Amino acid sequence: MDVVDSVLTTEQLLARFPWPAEHANEKRVEWLWHFDLAAPPSALWRLIADTSRLNRALGVSEMKFEDRNGQKWGTAKNGGVHHEWHEVPWNWVLGEWLTCTRLYEHGFAKVMFAVHYLQPIATGTRVYLYFGAIPRNLVGGLALRVGFPSLEKGYAKILPAMVADLQRLRPAVLELPPPELTTAARARLADARSKLLAMGLPQECVLPLLDWIATGDEADVYRIQVRERARVWRVDERELLRVALHATRLGVLTLSWDTICPHCRGRTDEHAQLGDVAMNATCKGCQVEYDISGPQSVEVTFHVHASIRSIGERMFCSAEPATKDHVAVQLMLAPNERMTVSPPLAAGRYRVITAGLRGYWHLDVDETAPVTTVPYAAREEGAVVRIGPGSQVELGHSDMAKRQCIIEVAQWKDHALGPRHLLAVSDFRDLFAEDYINADVRLSVGEQTLLFTDVVGSTAFYESQGDPTAFVEIKKHFDEVFALIAKHNGAVIKTIGDAVMATFLEPLDAVQCSAAIHHAFGPARSTCPIRLRISLNTGPCIAVRLNATMDFFGGTVNVAAKLQALAETWQVAMSAATYHAAGVEEYLRSQDATLVPLQYVSKAMRGPVDVMRWDVFPSP
């Protein structure tokens, strides 16, 4: 986009961003304000696009939204009058502009149309704010003329203050002051602080979490994203999750299991218990039913317990670009209409979609690729077009109805806390053992590394020791193995006779845990006759409910168990998927590991499984 200094008139702005054609010729009232801010559009977009938080700072009335037959409807009370409207899907281009149209059934206006445009100028950005309304009647027109000008003063105060505080993730002018907690709430937090620290949980995780619970902006604290907070506070993600789980047990937090629509990536339902999650969910906005078998279909969210702060989801605008921050471009285009956009896309893969129509194609933004223009074309599903940053893309469709054309990030954000993270934490399985998966649900837990231990020569061991003595030794060995698994960031799934099945998010943790287990029961130990073999495999799994307990199921689990056939005392048989995972080969080299390449072959499998066997204590 070219940098210019001339100020646009209302006519010039509306020539770029015209009113919806069906209302363009009706009599209206309108306002256009502009503000020159000393910051680039890229820095301002996330704040300008979050119109709900911006409206809250401006003192705009709270709004309620619901989906009715695939349409978003809003209600609010302004000037003592009930307003109700259909919120037409917004249009926007990342970092450049957004438009919003509302069609009212009740209120001062019949139609409202807004434009936010970020125009680069020599000193930063010129932000244009346009608001136009078609009054319902004379009274409505008078109310609009009286009410809207006060917003200009609010923007004139808030926008410069926002820019002056850009170094913060959230400028102070957009935040609410900390709430005044009740005496009981403060006492509860103090008690939780003492108990969490007494458990040995890290202070660098406990203190910021409890402080944020007490003082954080309600718009942020309504849904606490543990992984996102860990990155902001620069603390260990797993340790912060452990603190949050224990804080939940202490009644400071609650957690919910939220189903996520694979189409719009929005929340469709929140469940207080894992057992309440059904196999199928419905997105009212997209008007589709989907199953939750996908790896992003369920998200775990923490909330502040009502005994500390009563926080609900409060909205002051639908803020569609902020709530769909994976969408770089969203345009409602008429049949055969074309529009060329040039959003500032970072390197990576994007999907180009026409909503309601099957198929999509990809844009791969690559810094080494040439800057070009991609013309509209009917492409095959999954086609890939490689472009350089700054390229132009022509969007459109040939359907007989208006359709949304969308450019969205193909990769889901990785800050969401999914079942795969929670079920691999031993604290969750210990603290929430009663929270079972519904019997009909197959819950994706994504990629896991499964570890199986097995007692070598167990038949002879039981015979030589006798059942009572053998049981005592097996029980003691379980305690040690469980502790080592927890120490290496794993979680025990179950025991099978004298064997242990455990899961790890990181393959390297599983390999290091295997070494620690073999050293615990190594050649130098004469006080315990137990010796073990271990097998490892990495891949996707699902969690299921079997015999009233939570279990992992799938081909990854099956292979992990069968690889034990390739290991003997003090050996680890790991699949190639585990061996080639990040950091594993480097770790094994650092241990001067004795490795033997093998293959596991079975008629029940499609082909052989490449295996690397590690002799932790090799023969001389």
N, C-alpha and C positions, 0 to 999 in steps of 0.2 A: 504494500500500500504506500502510495506516495505521501511524503511529508509536505503539508501545506499550512499556510497561516491565515488564509481568508476565512471569515466567519460565515457559515451557511445561514441563509434565511429559511423561514419556515417552508416556503415554496420549494427551495432547493433540497432541503432535507426530505420532504415528502415525495420529491421526484425520485429520490433514491430508495425510500422506504414508504411506498404508497399505502394509503388506507385500503382495507378490504374493498374490492370492487363493488360489492353489493351495498355498501354504505358510503361510498366515496362522495356522492352528490348530495347527501343530506346536510342540513344546516347543523353546524357544530360550534362549540367553544374550544379554544386550544391555547396552549402555552408552550413556549420553547425557551429553555434556559441553557446557557453554556458556561463551563467552568474550566479554566486553564490550570492544569495541575502538573507539578514538576516530577513526573514519574512516567515511565513508558506504559503503553497499553497492556503489555504482558504482565506487569506488576499490579495493575489496577483491576484486571478482569475478574479475578476470583472474588474480589470485594464488591465490585459493581454488580456482578452477576448474582450474588447472594442477596437478592432483593428482599427476602424475608428479614434478614438481620438488619439490613439498611433501613427498611420500613419501621422496624421496631425502634431503632435509634431516632427516627423522625417522629415517633409518636403516633404512627398509623394504627388504627384499631386492629385487634386480633381477628384472624379469619379462620374459618373452618372449611375443610374440603372433604368431599366424598366422591366416589365413582358411582355413576348411575348409567347403566346400560352402555358402558364403554366410554362415557363422557365424564369429565371432571367438572363438578359443580362446587361453587363457593358461596359462603354466606358470611355476612359481617353486619355490624350495627354502627352506622355513621350518622352523626347529627340526630341521634334518637330515632333513626329510621332503619328498618330492616332492608338489607340489600341481599339479593340473590342473583347469581349469574352462572352462565355456562362459560367455563374457562377454556377457550379455544387453544389447542396445542401451540406452544410458542415457536417462533423461528429464531435461529441465532447462528452466528459464525464465531467460533472460539476467538477470543481476544479482540473482536471487532465490534459486533453489534448484536442486539436482541430486540425483538418486537413481541408485544403481548396484546391480545384482543379479548375483550370480555363482552358477552351478550347478556344483558340484564333482563330478568323477568320482574324484579322488584327493585326499587331504588330511585335515586335522582336521575340516573342516565338510562338510556336504552342501549347504547354501545359506548365502550371506551377503547381507545387505542393508544399504546405507549411505545416509544422508541428510546433506547439507550444506545448511543453511538460514540465509540472511542476513536477520535481522529488524531493521528500522530501530528505533532507540530514541533517546531525547532526546540522548544523548551520542555517538551514532554508529551502531554496528551490534552486535547480539548474534548471534554466530556459534554455531549449534547443530551439533554433530557427533554423529550417531547411528550406531552400528554394532550390528547384530544378526546372530547366527549360529545355525544349527541344527546341533549337533554330530553328527559321524558315529557316535561311540560315546563311552564314558566317558573313554577316554584323550584323544580329541579335545576333549571338553568341558573337561577339566582343562587341556590345553595352551592353549586359547583363554582360559580364565579367568586363567591365569598371564601370557600374553603381552600381551593388549590393554591392561590398565591402564597399562603403561609408556608407551603412546602419549599418554595424557593429559598426562603430564609434558612430553613433547616438544612437544605443541601449546602448552602453557602457556608454554614458553620461546620458541618460534619465532614465534607469532602476534603478540605485542607487539613483538618485535624487527622483524618485517616492517612493522608499522604505523609504527614510529619511523623507518623508512628508505624511506617511500613516495615521497619526492621522486625517488628513483632509478628508472630503468626496471625494474631488477631489484634488489630489496633484497639486501644482502650476505648475509643469513642464508640465502638460497636459492641462493647460488652456491658453487661449489667453489673452494678456494684455487688459485692458479696452479700449474701442474705444474712439476716440476723437469726441464728439458730436458737432453738429453745434450750433451756438448761438441761433437759433430759437428753436431747440430741448431742449436745457437747459432751455430756457424761458418757454417753454410749460410744462416741468416737474415741474418747480418752481411754475407756476400758478396752476397746478393740486394739488401740495402739499398743497398750501394755501386753495384751495377750499375743498379738502377732509377733512382737519383738521377742517375747519370752519363748515362742516356738522356734526361734533361731532364724526366722525369715529376715531377709536383708533389709536393713534400715533404709538404704537408698531406693527401695521400692515401696516400703510401707509408708514412709513419711509423705512423699509427694502424692501418693494415691489418696490417703486420708485427707490431706490438705485440699486436694482438688475436689473431693467429695463435698467438703465443707464450703469451699469458696468459688468453685468453678461456675462459669456461666451456664444457666439452665439449658440453653440450646446445645451446649457441648456435653453436659453431664447427663442429659436425658438418655443418651446411648453412649456408654463408655466402651471405646474400642481399645482393648488391651494392647494389641500389637502396634497400633498407631501411637498410643501413649508411650510405649516402651521406646520407640524411635525418637519421639520428642524429648523425653527425659533422659535418653541415652543410658538405659538400664537393660539388663538381661530380660529378654521377652518371656522366657519360660519362668523365671523367678517372679516377675510381675504377675503372670497368670496364676502362679501358686498363691501369691498374696491375695489376689482377687477371689480365688476359690475359698480360701480360709475366711476372708472377710464376708463372703456370702453365708458361710456356715455360722458366723457370729452375728448375723442379722444386720450388717451394715450395707450390704449389696443384695440384689436379687439377680438372677440370670434368666434369660429367655432364649428359646430356640426359635429362630425366625426363618420362615420359608421365603426364598428369593426367586422371583420370576426370571426365567432364563432369557426372556425377550426384552423387558424393560429394565431388568436388574433391580427392581424395586421390591420392598417387603410386601408380602401379601397377608401373612398371619404371624402372630407372636404366640408362643406356647410356653407356659411356665414350667412344664415338665417334658423331658425327652419322650416319655411314653405317650404324650398327647399329639406328637407329630404323626400325621397320617402319610400314607404312601403317595397320595394325590393331593394337589393344592390347586386353587383357582385364583387367577389374577383378574380382578374386576376391571381394571383399567385396560388390559390387553384383551379381555374377554376370551381367555384361553385357560384350559386345564392342563396341568403338567405334572409329571411325577418327579419325585425328589431324588432320583438316582444319580443326577449329575453332581460333580464334585463341588459346585458352588451353590447348590440348591438349598442348603441349610447354613445359617450363620448364627453364631452364639454371641449374645450381647449382654453386657452387665448394665444394671440400672441402680440408682441410689434407692435404698430402702425407704419406704414412706415414713418410717419412724425418725429418719434423719432429715429428709427434705421431701416435700410433696411436689414432684416434678412431673408434669405431663408434656405431651408434644404440643407446643404452641407455635402457630404459624402466622406470619403477618403478610405472606404472599406465597403463592405456590413455588416461586423461585425455581422454575423448571431447569434452567441451565446449571444451577448449583446442585440440584438434586440428581441430575443426570450428568455428572462431570466426566463420565466416560464418553459422552457424545460431543464431538468437536463441531459438527454441523447438523442442524435440523431445519429443514425447509419444507413447507407445505406448498406443493407445486400442482398447477392445473394440468389437465391432459395436454401432452406435447409441449408444455412449458419447459424452458431450459434456463439454468442460472449457473454462472461460472463463479467459483469461490477459490480463495487462496488462503486457507487457514494456516496459522503457524504450527504445523504438525512436527512434533519431535520424531526422531528416528524410531522406527518400529512398524508393526503391522496394524492396519486398519481395515474394517469391514465397511463396504458400501452397500446399503440396504434400501430398498423401497418397501416401506411398511405395508403389510397386508398382501404382498406378493411373494411367491416362493423364490428362493435363490438369492445369493449375494456374491460379490466379488471382492478381491482384496487390493488395497494399496499398500505397497511396501515402501516406506520412506527411508531412503538410504543416503547418507551424506556424500557418498561417492558417485551417486547417480546424477545425471544432468537435470537441470531445472527445465521443465517442459509444461505443455498444456495437454491434459487428458480429455479428449472430446467425449461427449456422450455416445454410448453404443450399447446395444443389447449383448451383454457378455455371458459366457457360460458360467454356471455356478462354480465357484472356487477359483476362477481365473485370477491371475496375479499381474498387476501393473506396477512396475518399479519406477519411482520418481525421486527427484532430489527435493530437499527442503525449499519452500517458496514456490513450488509448482502450482499451477492452476488446474482445477478439476471442474468439468462441466457436468452438472447433475440434471436429471430429468427422468421422465418415464413416458410410456405410451399407453397407459391404461385409460379407461374412459371416465375415471373419477379422480378427484383430487387425492394425492398421495403424499405422505411424508417421505422425503429423501434424506437419508442419514449417513453420516460418516462417523463411525465410532471406533474406539480403541478395541482391537480384537482380544487382547489379553485382559482378563479380569484383574482388578487390583489385588495385590497380595497382602493388604493390611487386614482383611477380614479374618475373624477367628472362626475356623470351621470345626466340624466334628473331628477331623483328622488331627487337629492340634490338641483338643481337649481329651479325647479318648486315649491319647498316647502319654498322658500325664498321670502318674500313679496317684497323686493327691486327689484328682477327680474320682478315680475309681474307688479310693478309700472313703472319701467324704460323701459321695453321692451313689453309693452302691445300690441304693433302692431305686435309682432312676433308670429304669430299663427301657429299651427300645420297644415300641409296639410290635406285637408278634408278626404283623403283616408287612412291616417296613424293612426295606433293604437300604441302609444308609451308607452312601459313599463316604469313605474316609481317605480317599485319594491315595497317594503313594506312601507306603509304609515299608519299613524293613523288619521282617519277621525273624526272630531268633528262637530256635528250638534247642534245648539241652536234652541229653539222654544219658542215663547212668550206664556205663560200659560194664557188661557182665552182670547185669542185675539179677538174673536167675541164680547164678552161683553165689552172688552176694547175699541174697535172701536165705539161701540154703545154708551157707556157712555161718551167718550171724543169728539166724532164727528170726521169726517175724517180729517179736517185740523189740529186740535190739535193732533190727534193720529199720523199723518204723521210726525209732528215735533218731537214728543217723540221717534218714531221709528228711525228717522234719527239720533237723538242725541245718542240713545242707540247703533246704528250701529257704530258710531264714537268711543265710549268707548270700545265696543267689539273688533273692528278692532285693536285698540291700544294694548289691552291686548294680543290678538293673536300674534301680531308682537313682543311684549315684551317677549313672551314665545317661540320664535323661530318658529312660525307658519306662514302660509300664507292663506289668504282668497281666496277660490276658486270662490265662488259666493254667492249671496243672493237669497233666494227663498221666495218672499213675505216679511214677517217680520223675516224669519229665516236666519241663517248664516251657510254656510258650509266651513270648514277650514281643512287644512292638516298640519301634523307635522311629522318630521322624527323620533323623539323620543317619544314613548308613555308617558314617564314620563312628558315631557313638556306639552303634551295635558291634562294630569290629573291635573297638577298644574295650567294650564291655566283655566280649568273648575272651580277649586276652586276660582281662582281670579275673574272670571266672576260672580259667585254666590255671593261672598263677595261684589262686586261692586253694585249689585242689591239685597242686603240682607235685612233682617228684619229691620235693623237700618236705612235704607234709606227711608225717607219720602218725598223727593223731586221728586221722580220718581215712577209712579205706575207700571212700568213694572217689571214682575217677569219671570224667565226663567226656562226651563228644558234643560238638555244636555244629549246627547248620544255619545258614543265613540266606535270605532271598529278599530282593527289593522289587516292589511293583504295586499296582493298584489293588485295593481291597474294599470290601463292603463289610459293614457291621450289621449283625443280625441278632435276634433273640433266640437262643436255644436252651431249652430246659430252664427257663426263668433266669438265665444269665446272659450277659452280653458277650458275644463271640465275634471273631473275625472269620470271614469266609472268602473263598475264591481261589483262582489258580495260583496266585502268588503264595497263599498259605499252603496249598497242596504241595507245591514244588519245594518250599522251605522245609517241610516235614520229610519229604522223600530224600532230600539230599543228605540226610543223616546216614544213609546207606554207604556213602563215600567217605565217612570219617570214622576214626577210631580214637583211642585215648589221646587226649591233649591235642586234638586236631580240630580245625574249623573248615568246614566245606561251605564255601560261599559261591553263589551264582555270579556269572559275569556282570549282571546288572548291579550287584553290590560291589564287586571288585573294581569296576570302572566308575563308581560314583565319586563325587567330589571329595578329594583328600585321602581316599582309601589307599591308593597305590603309593602315594608319598609317605603315608604313615607306615605302611608295611616295609618300604625301603629303609625308613629310619630305624626299624626294628631288626634289620638284617634278616627278614623273614625267609624261611625255607618254604618255597612254594612249588606245588606240583599241579600242572594243568591236567584236568580230567574232563570227562563227559558223563552226564547221567542220561541213560537211555531207557525208555519204557514204551511198550506197545500202546499204552493209554495216552501217550503224548504225541503231538504232531511231529516233533523232531527232537534231537538231542539238546540237552541243556549244557552249555559250557560252564565249567566249574573250576575254581581255583581253590586247591586245598592248602591250608596253612598248617604246617607242623610247628606248633608253638614250642614244643620241647622235642626237637628232632633227635633221632638216634645218633650216637657218636659215629 
